[in-house]
Structures are given as structure tokens and as C-alpha cells.
């Protein structure tokens, strides 16, 4: 795979493909309607063969982090162990996680994403996540906030798609 097949994106394909080799975190920053979300879904589909169970799109502006975790495993809690039950909406068995509307995420959510971006873990528990991508709008858009510095430091590639 050397091209994600979006007309006009030829100049950024190399950065996007390079991120896949070492699991680098990608943030696509640009105007609304620039196909950022589509690109994330397209790359996930090309990588994972359209396996919906391996791809988790998360709207960072609306997400309830407990949904991402899934319900706690009560029997493990009784043993003094922390474990969550994987669901269709949880992160545990996903390979590709896509955080959409990243610059609209509340600080609490940004802090939760930090561990996923840094170590591909949640609460120090290993996930199956290999790829973390995000889409964000410019800060000049209403409702957008700067990324937490620690989260921004975990982003390897910031690519600006053409408009």
C-alpha cells in the first residue's frame, strides 16, 4: 500500500504510510471537509481488510471514556485485579484507533488519550492497539482548544491535507 487513493493527497501519502511502519501517531490538521476522517477510515480499511471489529473511530468531542474502557470485570475486581470487558465500542481488541475532532476534546479526555498515544495502553493495561491516528481542526474554529502539551508531544506526524 503506497497510496490511500484520495485525489490531491499525493504529497502527504509518504508521511501517512511511514507512520504505519513503526506505529507513529498521526494527526491530520485542517479545515472541515478536507477528508481527514475519510482518510483515517480508508487507511484502516486498507490495513485491516474492512474488519469493523479491529477499527475504533472515536469522536473525541463527545466520547464518554467509560464506553472506551468497557464495563469493569466484577469477578476480577473481587480478586483485586483491574480488568475491563471488551465490547464493540471498547479499545481493548482494536488494532486501529481514530480520534476524530481532537481539538474539541475536553482536557479530561485529552489526558486519557495520552496513555493510548504514548504506550498503546489504558490504565497501564495492554491493548491490541497498533495504530493511533487523529483528525483535528484549526484552533480558529469555534469550540476548538489547543492540545495538551504532553499529548501534542506524542504526535509524530502532523499532516495538513489539501483543501
Secondary structure, 3 states (H helix, E strand, C coil): CCCCCCCCCCCCHHHHHHHHHHCCCEEEECCCCCCHHHHHHHHHHHHHCCCHHHEEEEECCCCCHHHHHCCECHHHHHCCCCCECCCCCCCCCCCEEEEECHHHCCHHHHHHHHHHHHHCEECCEECCCCEEEEEECCCCCCCCCCCCHHHHHCCCEEECCCC
